[in-house]
Amino acid sequence: MSNNFQLTISQLSLRYLGFENLALENISAQSRGKRIGIIGPSHAGKSSLLALLAGIAGKMIPAKFFGSVRINGEELEAWRSQHEIALLLQDSASQLSGLADTVYDELAFSLLNQGKSDEEIESAVKRATDQLDLTNLLDQSPNQLSGGQTQRVAIATALVTESPTCFCSTTRPARWIPWAASTFSAGWKSFPVHSCSSPMNWMT
């Protein structure tokens, strides 16, 4: 995210098609910074919020939202149409396509869909795998990876796109929350936000 990334949410509610209960209910918050973190217990609505921001909820997953979401002063749809976004899912296995024979093919999958050349793909895959120490796994089947290896490959599928904005959804035990606050940035501020079921905290 750029240094001036600003997220403003006003009276946001989200309901998935076929469900009576709201996944998000009347959320309002404003946060600004290079990194914005949303932490909270399971079913607080974190993943639903990220799915909406990334364009999954409402497009790939039938859902309707009410209220306003603005990024850097633009309405969400307008901002999204002009920016590349990477999404890292909570379940690492779900991040993988299931169609690739090798880790290299898995990492090249989204780049092929973007029409990148072989040279561009090879270069991007090399940069991502060097950062995550995955070079020795490139010829291995994704189905044969350990849990930790699968997590790293999942991260690499987002990293390889080299998108300036990445939305990451993850679950951590409660003891991780103080660690997150001190690790990502010593100067983060917390913003209390409430979904329909559980509280979320925003840090920027």
Residue pairs with C-beta under 8 A, 6 or more apart in sequence:
1 33
1 34
1 35
1 36
1 164
1 165
1 166
2 34
2 164
3 33
3 34
4 32
4 72
5 32
5 33
5 34
5 36
5 71
5 72
5 165
6 30
6 31
6 32
6 70
6 71
6 72
6 73
7 29
7 30
7 31
7 32
7 36
7 69
7 70
7 71
8 29
8 30
8 68
8 69
8 70
8 71
9 27
9 28
9 29
9 30
9 67
9 68
9 69
9 70
10 28
10 67
10 68
10 69
10 70
11 26
11 27
11 28
11 66
11 67
11 68
12 24
12 26
12 27
12 28
12 49
12 65
12 66
12 67
12 68
12 69
13 22
13 24
13 25
13 26
13 27
13 65
13 66
13 67
14 22
14 23
14 24
14 45
14 48
14 49
14 52
14 57
14 63
14 64
14 65
14 66
15 21
15 22
15 23
15 63
15 64
15 65
16 23
16 57
16 61
16 62
16 63
17 62
17 63
17 64
18 62
21 196
22 196
23 45
23 48
23 57
23 63
23 195
23 196
24 45
24 48
24 49
24 52
24 65
24 195
24 196
25 194
25 195
25 196
26 67
27 45
27 49
27 67
27 193
27 194
27 195
28 193
29 191
29 193
29 202
30 191
31 191
31 202
31 204
32 204
33 185
33 188
33 204
35 184
35 185
35 204
36 202
36 203
36 204
37 180
37 184
37 188
37 202
37 203
37 204
38 46
38 49
38 50
38 193
38 200
38 201
38 202
38 203
39 46
39 172
39 177
39 180
39 200
39 201
39 203
40 46
40 198
40 199
40 200
40 201
41 174
41 198
41 199
42 171
42 198
43 197
43 198
44 195
44 197
44 198
44 199
44 200
45 195
45 196
45 197
45 198
45 200
46 169
46 200
47 90
47 169
48 57
48 195
49 200
50 87
50 167
50 168
50 169
51 57
51 61
51 87
51 169
52 58
52 63
52 65
52 69
52 76
53 69
53 71
53 76
53 85
53 167
54 85
54 87
54 167
55 80
55 85
56 87
57 63
57 65
58 64
58 65
68 75
69 75
69 76
70 76
70 79
71 79
72 79
83 163
83 164
83 165
84 161
84 163
84 164
84 165
85 163
85 165
85 166
85 167
86 158
86 159
86 161
86 163
86 165
86 166
86 167
87 158
87 166
87 167
87 168
87 169
88 95
88 154
88 155
88 158
88 166
88 167
88 168
88 169
88 170
89 95
89 154
89 169
90 169
90 170
90 171
92 147
92 150
92 151
92 153
92 154
93 150
93 154
95 154
95 157
95 158
96 106
96 142
96 150
96 153
96 154
96 157
97 106
97 109
98 142
99 109
100 106
100 109
100 142
101 141
102 138
102 139
102 140
102 141
102 142
103 134
103 137
103 138
103 139
103 140
103 141
103 142
103 145
103 153
104 125
104 138
104 139
106 142
106 153
106 157
107 125
107 128
107 129
107 138
107 153
107 156
107 157
107 160
108 121
108 125
108 160
109 157
110 157
110 160
110 161
111 120
111 121
111 124
111 125
111 160
111 161
112 121
114 161
116 124
124 160
124 161
124 162
125 138
125 160
126 135
127 160
127 162
128 134
128 156
128 159
128 160
129 135
129 137
129 138
129 156
131 159
132 152
132 155
132 156
132 159
133 152
134 149
134 152
134 153
134 156
137 145
137 149
137 153
142 150
142 153
145 153
158 166
158 168
172 180
177 201
180 203
181 188
181 190
181 203
184 203
185 203
188 203
188 204
189 203
189 204
190 201
190 202
190 203
191 201
191 202
191 203
191 204
192 199
192 200
192 201
192 202
193 199
193 200
193 201
193 202
194 200
